[in-house]
Amino acid sequence: MALYSAAAAVLDGLERGQGGLKSLVYNSGFPHVRQLYALVSETLRYAPVLEKLLDGAALLQAEKKLPPQLAKVLVYDLLFGKGLKCGGRWKALARRHRARLEAELARLKVRHKVSRNEDLLAPEQASPAASQVPRYVRVNTLKTCVDDVIDFFKRQGYSYLGKAASLEELRALSGKKFLLDPHLPELLVFPPQTDLHDNLLYTSGHIILQDKASCLPAFLLGPAAGSHVIDACAAPGNKTSHLAAILRNKGQIFAFDVDPKRVATMNTLLARAGVTGCQLAQQDFLAVDPGDPKYSRVTHILLDPSCSGSGMVTRGPGEEVAPSAERLQALARFQRRVLGHALSFPALQRLVYSTCSVHREENEDVVQAVLQERGSAFRLVTAFPSWPSRGLAAFPGAESCLRASPAETLTHGFFVAVLERCEEGADAPSSLTVAAEEKPQPREETEPGAARRKRKRKKQRVK
């Protein structure tokens, strides 16, 4: 019942104007925030249809003790989701009215002359971008390996089609079929809307449900085992757990987030993923002293700061879809400040800056401004040369950055820039032009960590 009551509470908070969808979900205290976010987002998307069904079936009149927001969540999961899997007495109540609700849904389809549930939605609610993005599953190599996870899904009735050769193969996925991603070696790809939140592999931490674009920052940072790494704005922790897997739990991660509830959620996620060697701190990264001796060996920083979130394709009501110019400038000022602060750590060699934003103001403009401030101390390097979508031509060398989008890469909207310290004493070219002129170094032409993955390691097998 906890899931449905938490979802109903978030819906009620949105109606009362108590906050945006994301903040209410993270502040709910529910341990599985992505599962909660997905359920609330889909319930909101179907809200007009659900209201018609509730009225037509007279459910709230028949069950006067059933709260309206809870009724919406229950009916969504009963008719449009994966079926009621929890809920106690409320689950039994909803199922008693199933025949009446299904009959009302059938009448609604006849009136609208449609055959699919999705066709009942208005065009702006149908969210074509969200419906075409596959379900990405990152194998948690701290607990298992790709081959074992593939075997487990095959035993569950899924058909494995091998490694994808193109995005078109990902786009064509349907039913219980899945592929190995063509770019990331520990990422499996399932059809859109595949729900794995109740799968044993997810609940045990053997797999992480993480969009492909969100996997890029840690993958491109690629710290060697034993490195000291900072995850500057870490919650909810998927990128942190990815860093730990790349490090093989060898080395040290310092992870920061200012919000106590997000830190608590992150602590739960990291424990489930088997992460060790991570110091999690409820602290504003801007308040962290780069001169503190405990950070004297930090060579890698992953910086994914607060942003407009405009690249997220599952945004729902209550969230700002098109931020104002003032809002974008305020975010950009913060992002420039935090990126400049990150580059001030004395031993830093490599940094990845990323956002889930599509706006140039938060992406290329931030990188350009900070590189101009830092002189020749840092330079852009070509991030993932084979990646198809590059940075906007905002300044010479901006194509070294990469972008992601539902249309071009079948992911959420994302931006990633990789910065490296220039060698001391070298006659370094301009920070803004070097990436456009240099040949990619071998480490950038190959997948980060590829050499490490060639070494055979004993893994905990999935039972």
DONU-749651 format. One line per field, with one value per residue (C-alpha): residue number from 1; residue in one letter; x, y, z. Coordinates in Angstrom, 1 decimal, always signed. Example, Ala and Ser with C-alpha at 12.3 -4.5 7.8 and 13.67 -1.06 7.14 Angstrom:
<rs>
torse	c(1;2) .
kelum	c(A;S) .
x	c(+12.3;+13.7) .
y	c(-4.5;-1.1) .
z	c(+7.8;+7.1) .
</rs>
This chain:
<rs>
torse	c(1;2;3;4;5;6;7;8;9;10;11;12;13;14;15;16;17;18;19;20;21;22;23;24;25;26;27;28;29;30;31;32;33;34;35;36;37;38;39;40;41;42;43;44;45;46;47;48;49;50;51;52;53;54;55;56;57;58;59;60;61;62;63;64;65;66;67;68;69;70;71;72;73;74;75;76;77;78;79;80;81;82;83;84;85;86;87;88;89;90;91;92;93;94;95;96;97;98;99;100;101;102;103;104;105;106;107;108;109;110;111;112;113;114;115;116;117;118;119;120;121;122;123;124;125;126;127;128;129;130;131;132;133;134;135;136;137;138;139;140;141;142;143;144;145;146;147;148;149;150;151;152;153;154;155;156;157;158;159;160;161;162;163;164;165;166;167;168;169;170;171;172;173;174;175;176;177;178;179;180;181;182;183;184;185;186;187;188;189;190;191;192;193;194;195;196;197;198;199;200;201;202;203;204;205;206;207;208;209;210;211;212;213;214;215;216;217;218;219;220;221;222;223;224;225;226;227;228;229;230;231;232;233;234;235;236;237;238;239;240;241;242;243;244;245;246;247;248;249;250;251;252;253;254;255;256;257;258;259;260;261;262;263;264;265;266;267;268;269;270;271;272;273;274;275;276;277;278;279;280;281;282;283;284;285;286;287;288;289;290;291;292;293;294;295;296;297;298;299;300;301;302;303;304;305;306;307;308;309;310;311;312;313;314;315;316;317;318;319;320;321;322;323;324;325;326;327;328;329;330;331;332;333;334;335;336;337;338;339;340;341;342;343;344;345;346;347;348;349;350;351;352;353;354;355;356;357;358;359;360;361;362;363;364;365;366;367;368;369;370;371;372;373;374;375;376;377;378;379;380;381;382;383;384;385;386;387;388;389;390;391;392;393;394;395;396;397;398;399;400;401;402;403;404;405;406;407;408;409;410;411;412;413;414;415;416;417;418;419;420;421;422;423;424;425;426;427;428;429;430;431;432;433;434;435;436;437;438;439;440;441;442;443;444;445;446;447;448;449;450;451;452;453;454;455;456;457;458;459;460;461;462;463) .
kelum	c(M;A;L;Y;S;A;A;A;A;V;L;D;G;L;E;R;G;Q;G;G;L;K;S;L;V;Y;N;S;G;F;P;H;V;R;Q;L;Y;A;L;V;S;E;T;L;R;Y;A;P;V;L;E;K;L;L;D;G;A;A;L;L;Q;A;E;K;K;L;P;P;Q;L;A;K;V;L;V;Y;D;L;L;F;G;K;G;L;K;C;G;G;R;W;K;A;L;A;R;R;H;R;A;R;L;E;A;E;L;A;R;L;K;V;R;H;K;V;S;R;N;E;D;L;L;A;P;E;Q;A;S;P;A;A;S;Q;V;P;R;Y;V;R;V;N;T;L;K;T;C;V;D;D;V;I;D;F;F;K;R;Q;G;Y;S;Y;L;G;K;A;A;S;L;E;E;L;R;A;L;S;G;K;K;F;L;L;D;P;H;L;P;E;L;L;V;F;P;P;Q;T;D;L;H;D;N;L;L;Y;T;S;G;H;I;I;L;Q;D;K;A;S;C;L;P;A;F;L;L;G;P;A;A;G;S;H;V;I;D;A;C;A;A;P;G;N;K;T;S;H;L;A;A;I;L;R;N;K;G;Q;I;F;A;F;D;V;D;P;K;R;V;A;T;M;N;T;L;L;A;R;A;G;V;T;G;C;Q;L;A;Q;Q;D;F;L;A;V;D;P;G;D;P;K;Y;S;R;V;T;H;I;L;L;D;P;S;C;S;G;S;G;M;V;T;R;G;P;G;E;E;V;A;P;S;A;E;R;L;Q;A;L;A;R;F;Q;R;R;V;L;G;H;A;L;S;F;P;A;L;Q;R;L;V;Y;S;T;C;S;V;H;R;E;E;N;E;D;V;V;Q;A;V;L;Q;E;R;G;S;A;F;R;L;V;T;A;F;P;S;W;P;S;R;G;L;A;A;F;P;G;A;E;S;C;L;R;A;S;P;A;E;T;L;T;H;G;F;F;V;A;V;L;E;R;C;E;E;G;A;D;A;P;S;S;L;T;V;A;A;E;E;K;P;Q;P;R;E;E;T;E;P;G;A;A;R;R;K;R;K;R;K;K;Q;R;V;K) .
x	c(+0.0;+2.9;+3.4;-0.2;-0.6;+2.7;+1.5;-1.8;+0.0;+2.1;-0.9;-2.6;+0.5;+0.5;-3.2;-2.6;+0.5;+2.9;+5.7;+6.7;+6.5;+10.1;+10.5;+7.3;+8.5;+11.9;+10.5;+7.9;+10.2;+9.3;+12.4;+12.0;+11.7;+11.9;+9.1;+7.0;+7.9;+6.9;+3.5;+2.6;+3.7;+1.6;-1.4;-1.1;-0.9;-4.1;-5.8;-8.6;-9.4;-9.4;-11.8;-14.2;-13.9;-14.5;-17.6;-19.0;-18.5;-19.7;-16.8;-16.4;-20.2;-20.1;-17.0;-17.3;-14.2;-11.9;-9.9;-10.2;-6.4;-6.0;-8.8;-7.0;-3.8;-5.6;-7.6;-4.6;-2.6;-5.6;-6.5;-3.4;-0.5;+0.9;-2.1;-2.5;+0.4;+0.0;-2.6;-4.2;-7.9;-7.8;-6.6;-9.5;-11.9;-10.7;-10.9;-14.5;-15.3;-13.1;-15.9;-17.7;-14.5;-13.6;-17.0;-16.8;-13.4;-14.8;-17.7;-15.3;-13.3;-16.4;-17.4;-14.0;-13.8;-10.4;-9.1;-6.0;-5.8;-3.1;-5.5;-7.7;-5.1;-4.9;-1.9;+0.1;-0.6;+0.5;+4.2;+5.6;+9.1;+8.6;+6.9;+9.8;+12.6;+13.5;+13.9;+17.6;+19.0;+22.6;+24.1;+25.6;+29.0;+29.6;+27.2;+27.0;+28.0;+26.3;+26.2;+24.5;+21.9;+21.1;+20.7;+18.4;+16.1;+16.1;+14.9;+12.1;+10.9;+12.7;+14.3;+17.9;+18.7;+22.4;+24.3;+22.4;+24.2;+22.1;+19.6;+17.0;+17.2;+16.5;+13.6;+12.1;+12.1;+8.8;+7.3;+9.7;+12.8;+16.0;+19.4;+22.8;+23.4;+25.6;+27.6;+27.8;+29.0;+27.1;+23.7;+20.8;+17.9;+14.2;+11.1;+9.6;+7.4;+8.9;+8.3;+11.1;+10.6;+9.4;+11.9;+14.3;+17.3;+16.2;+15.1;+18.4;+20.6;+21.9;+20.5;+20.0;+17.2;+19.0;+18.6;+21.4;+22.2;+22.5;+25.1;+27.4;+28.9;+30.5;+31.4;+33.2;+34.9;+36.4;+38.5;+41.0;+40.5;+42.0;+41.3;+39.8;+36.7;+34.1;+30.5;+29.6;+25.8;+25.2;+21.6;+19.7;+22.9;+22.7;+25.8;+27.6;+26.9;+28.1;+31.3;+31.8;+31.3;+33.9;+36.3;+35.4;+34.9;+38.6;+39.6;+37.4;+34.3;+33.2;+29.5;+27.7;+24.1;+22.5;+19.1;+18.7;+15.9;+17.7;+20.8;+18.7;+17.3;+20.8;+22.1;+19.5;+20.3;+24.0;+23.6;+21.4;+23.9;+26.7;+28.8;+31.6;+34.4;+31.9;+31.8;+28.3;+27.9;+24.9;+26.7;+26.6;+29.5;+30.2;+31.0;+33.6;+37.2;+39.4;+42.4;+41.2;+43.9;+41.3;+40.7;+44.4;+44.2;+41.0;+41.9;+38.4;+35.1;+31.7;+29.6;+25.9;+24.4;+20.9;+19.4;+16.1;+15.5;+14.2;+15.6;+13.5;+10.8;+8.7;+8.0;+4.5;+2.1;+3.5;+6.9;+8.2;+8.4;+9.7;+11.7;+11.8;+14.9;+15.4;+15.2;+17.7;+20.2;+19.9;+20.6;+23.5;+25.1;+25.0;+26.3;+29.3;+30.0;+30.0;+32.0;+34.6;+34.7;+35.2;+38.1;+39.9;+40.7;+44.5;+45.0;+42.1;+43.0;+39.7;+36.2;+32.8;+30.2;+26.7;+23.1;+19.7;+18.9;+18.5;+19.2;+22.5;+22.6;+23.1;+25.4;+27.8;+27.6;+28.6;+31.5;+32.7;+32.5;+34.4;+37.1;+37.7;+38.0;+40.5;+42.8;+44.9;+44.7;+42.0;+40.9;+38.0;+38.7;+36.6;+33.9;+33.0;+34.0;+31.6;+28.6;+26.3;+25.0;+27.5;+27.5;+26.0;+28.4;+28.5;+32.3;+35.3;+35.6;+32.1;+31.6;+33.9;+30.9;+28.0;+24.3;+21.5;+17.8;+14.9;+14.9;+18.7;+19.9;+16.7;+17.4;+16.4;+17.8;+21.3;+24.6;+28.1;+31.5;+34.8;+37.6;+41.2;+44.0;+46.7;+50.2;+52.3;+55.0;+53.4;+52.8;+49.0;+46.8;+43.6;+41.2;+38.4;+40.1;+42.2;+39.4;+38.6;+42.2;+43.6;+43.4;+41.5;+43.8;+43.6;+41.8;+39.1;+38.8;+38.1;+35.5;+36.6;+37.5;+37.6;+41.0;+39.7;+36.8;+39.0;+40.4;+38.4;+36.9;+35.0;+31.4;+28.6;+26.2;+22.5;+20.6) .
y	c(+0.0;+2.3;+3.0;+4.0;+6.1;+7.9;+8.5;+9.9;+12.2;+13.6;+14.2;+15.9;+18.1;+19.1;+20.0;+22.2;+23.9;+22.6;+22.0;+20.5;+16.9;+16.1;+17.8;+16.2;+12.8;+13.2;+14.6;+11.8;+9.5;+6.6;+4.5;+3.8;+7.3;+6.4;+3.9;+6.6;+9.2;+7.0;+6.1;+9.7;+10.9;+8.3;+8.9;+12.7;+11.9;+9.9;+12.2;+13.5;+10.0;+8.7;+11.5;+10.4;+6.8;+7.6;+9.7;+7.2;+4.2;+6.3;+4.8;+7.6;+7.6;+3.8;+4.0;+7.1;+6.4;+6.1;+9.4;+10.8;+11.0;+7.4;+6.3;+7.8;+5.9;+2.6;+2.9;+3.9;+0.9;-1.4;-0.4;+1.2;+0.1;-3.3;-4.3;-3.9;-5.6;-4.1;-2.1;-4.3;-3.6;-0.8;-3.3;-5.6;-2.6;-1.6;-5.1;-5.4;-2.6;-3.8;-5.0;-1.7;+0.3;-1.9;-1.5;+2.3;+2.3;+0.3;+2.8;+5.7;+4.2;+3.7;+7.3;+8.6;+6.0;+4.6;+1.2;+1.9;+3.4;+5.8;+7.2;+8.6;+11.1;+14.6;+15.1;+17.1;+14.4;+11.5;+12.4;+10.8;+11.5;+9.5;+6.6;+6.1;+6.1;+2.5;+1.1;+1.1;-1.3;-0.9;-4.1;-3.4;-5.1;-4.7;-7.6;-9.5;-9.5;-8.9;-12.6;-13.7;-11.0;-11.9;-15.6;-14.6;-12.6;-15.5;-17.8;-15.3;-15.7;-12.7;-13.1;-11.8;-10.5;-9.8;-6.5;-3.8;-2.6;+0.6;+2.8;+1.5;-1.9;-0.3;+1.6;-1.6;-3.4;-4.8;-7.4;-9.4;-8.8;-7.0;-6.1;-5.1;-1.4;-0.5;+2.1;+1.1;-2.4;-2.9;-1.5;-3.6;-2.2;-3.2;-1.8;+1.4;+1.3;-2.1;-2.2;-3.9;-2.2;-5.5;-7.7;-9.6;-8.2;-4.6;-5.1;-6.9;-4.2;-6.4;-4.0;-0.2;+1.4;+4.4;+6.2;+5.8;+9.5;+9.5;+6.7;+8.8;+11.1;+8.4;+6.3;+9.2;+10.3;+6.7;+6.9;+4.1;+1.7;+3.3;+6.9;+9.5;+11.0;+13.6;+13.4;+17.0;+17.0;+13.3;+12.5;+10.3;+8.3;+6.3;+8.1;+7.5;+3.8;+3.8;+5.4;+2.8;+0.0;+1.6;+1.9;-1.7;-0.3;+0.4;+4.0;+6.7;+8.6;+11.8;+12.4;+15.6;+16.7;+19.5;+18.0;+15.6;+13.5;+13.1;+12.0;+9.4;+8.1;+8.0;+6.1;+3.4;+3.1;+2.9;+0.2;-1.9;-1.5;-2.8;+0.4;+0.7;+3.3;+6.2;+9.1;+10.6;+14.1;+16.3;+19.4;+22.1;+21.4;+25.1;+25.0;+22.3;+23.5;+22.4;+23.0;+20.4;+17.7;+14.9;+16.0;+16.4;+13.2;+13.9;+13.6;+13.2;+15.1;+14.4;+17.6;+17.2;+20.4;+21.6;+22.6;+23.3;+19.5;+20.5;+17.3;+15.0;+13.4;+12.2;+15.6;+16.1;+18.8;+20.9;+21.2;+24.1;+23.0;+26.2;+28.1;+31.9;+33.8;+35.0;+31.4;+30.2;+33.0;+32.3;+28.6;+29.5;+31.8;+29.0;+26.4;+28.7;+29.2;+25.5;+24.5;+27.1;+25.8;+22.2;+23.2;+24.7;+21.3;+21.2;+17.6;+17.5;+16.0;+15.2;+16.6;+15.8;+18.5;+17.4;+18.5;+17.1;+20.4;+21.2;+25.0;+26.4;+28.9;+25.9;+24.0;+25.4;+28.9;+27.8;+25.8;+28.6;+31.2;+29.0;+28.0;+31.7;+32.4;+29.5;+30.6;+27.7;+25.5;+23.3;+22.2;+20.5;+17.0;+15.2;+13.2;+9.9;+10.7;+8.1;+9.6;+11.0;+14.2;+17.0;+20.3;+23.4;+25.6;+28.2;+28.6;+27.1;+23.5;+23.2;+20.1;+18.3;+18.3;+15.9;+16.1;+13.5;+13.7;+11.4;+12.1;+11.6;+9.2;+7.6;+9.0;+11.8;+15.2;+15.6;+17.5;+16.4;+18.1;+16.6;+18.8;+17.9;+19.8;+20.9;+19.6;+22.0;+23.7;+22.7;+25.4;+24.9;+26.2;+28.1;+26.2;+26.9;+25.8;+22.8;+20.3;+21.2;+20.9;+18.0;+14.3;+12.3;+10.5;+6.7;+6.8;+8.9;+6.7;+3.7;+3.1;+4.3;+1.4;-1.1;-2.4;-3.0;-5.0;-7.3;-8.7;-11.6;-11.1;-13.5;-12.1;-13.0;-15.0;-14.2;-17.1) .
z	c(+0.0;+0.6;-3.1;-3.8;-0.7;-1.5;-5.0;-3.8;-1.4;-4.2;-6.3;-3.5;-2.9;-6.6;-6.4;-3.3;-4.9;-2.3;-4.8;-8.2;-9.0;-8.6;-5.3;-3.8;-4.9;-3.4;-0.2;+0.1;+2.1;-0.3;-0.8;-4.5;-5.9;-9.6;-9.2;-7.5;-10.0;-12.9;-11.3;-10.5;-14.0;-15.8;-13.5;-14.3;-18.0;-17.9;-15.4;-17.7;-18.8;-15.2;-14.1;-16.9;-15.8;-12.2;-13.0;-15.5;-13.1;-10.1;-8.1;-5.6;-4.9;-4.3;-2.1;-0.1;+2.0;-1.0;-1.4;-5.0;-5.6;-4.4;-6.6;-9.6;-8.8;-8.3;-11.4;-13.5;-12.4;-12.7;-16.3;-17.8;-15.7;-14.9;-12.7;-9.0;-7.2;-3.8;-1.9;+0.7;+1.2;-1.4;-3.9;-3.1;-3.3;-6.8;-8.1;-6.9;-9.4;-12.2;-14.5;-14.2;-14.8;-17.8;-19.3;-18.9;-20.5;-23.5;-23.8;-23.7;-26.6;-28.7;-28.1;-29.2;-32.0;-30.9;-30.1;-28.0;-24.5;-25.7;-28.3;-25.6;-24.6;-26.1;-28.4;-25.8;-23.2;-25.4;-25.0;-28.2;-27.0;-23.8;-25.6;-28.0;-25.4;-24.6;-21.1;-20.3;-17.7;-16.5;-15.2;-11.7;-12.1;-8.3;-7.9;-11.2;-14.9;-18.2;-19.2;-16.0;-16.2;-19.8;-18.8;-15.9;-18.2;-20.8;-18.0;-17.3;-20.9;-22.6;-26.0;-26.2;-29.7;-29.2;-29.5;-31.4;-34.6;-34.9;-33.1;-35.6;-33.9;-30.5;-32.0;-33.4;-30.0;-28.8;-26.6;-24.4;-26.5;-25.5;-26.8;-25.7;-26.3;-29.3;-27.3;-23.6;-22.9;-19.6;-20.8;-21.8;-23.8;-23.5;-25.2;-23.9;-20.8;-19.7;-16.0;-14.0;-10.6;-9.1;-10.8;-8.5;-10.2;-9.5;-5.9;-5.1;-6.7;-9.5;-12.2;-12.1;-14.1;-15.6;-18.8;-21.3;-21.4;-17.6;-17.9;-20.0;-17.4;-15.2;-18.3;-19.9;-16.6;-16.5;-13.4;-12.9;-9.9;-6.8;-7.9;-5.6;-7.1;-6.2;-7.2;-6.5;-6.8;-6.2;-5.3;-6.1;-6.6;-9.8;-11.2;-7.9;-8.0;-11.6;-10.5;-7.8;-10.4;-12.7;-9.7;-8.7;-5.1;-5.1;-4.2;-2.7;-3.7;-2.0;-2.7;-1.8;-1.7;+0.3;+0.8;+3.8;+2.3;-1.0;+0.9;+2.8;-0.4;-1.9;+1.1;+0.6;-3.1;-2.6;+0.1;-2.2;-5.0;-2.8;-2.9;-0.5;-0.2;-0.6;+1.9;+1.6;+3.0;+3.4;+2.3;-0.3;-2.7;-3.0;+0.8;+0.3;+0.8;-2.2;+0.1;+2.7;+2.9;+2.6;-1.0;-1.9;-4.0;-5.9;-9.6;-11.1;-10.5;-11.9;-11.8;-12.7;-11.1;-10.6;-14.0;-15.7;-16.3;-19.8;-21.3;-19.2;-21.4;-18.5;-17.0;-15.7;-14.6;-11.7;-13.4;-15.4;-19.0;-20.6;-18.0;-18.2;-19.4;-15.8;-14.5;-17.1;-16.3;-12.6;-13.2;-15.5;-12.9;-10.4;-12.9;-13.8;-10.2;-9.2;-12.3;-11.5;-7.9;-9.1;-11.3;-8.3;-6.7;-6.8;-8.0;-10.4;-13.8;-15.5;-15.0;-16.6;-16.6;-17.5;-17.4;-18.3;-20.1;-23.7;-23.3;-24.6;-21.6;-19.2;-21.5;-24.1;-22.7;-19.2;-20.5;-22.7;-19.9;-17.3;-19.8;-20.6;-16.9;-16.3;-19.1;-20.4;-17.2;-18.6;-22.1;-23.7;-25.0;-27.6;-25.7;-27.3;-30.9;-32.3;-30.6;-33.3;-31.7;-30.9;-29.0;-30.6;-32.5;-29.7;-29.8;-31.6;-30.3;-28.9;-31.1;-28.7;-26.3;-26.9;-26.7;-26.4;-27.3;-27.9;-31.7;-32.3;-29.7;-28.2;-24.8;-22.5;-23.5;-22.1;-22.4;-21.5;-21.7;-20.7;-19.4;-18.7;-17.1;-19.5;-18.8;-16.8;-18.7;-22.1;-24.6;-24.4;-27.2;-26.4;-24.1;-26.6;-29.8;-28.8;-29.0;-32.5;-33.7;-31.8;-32.8;-30.2;-27.9;-27.8;-24.4;-26.0;-29.1;-27.0;-24.4;-21.0;-18.8;-21.8;-20.8;-17.3;-18.6;-20.5;-17.3;-16.2;-12.8;-10.6;-10.2;-7.9;-10.0;-10.2;-8.7) .
</rs>
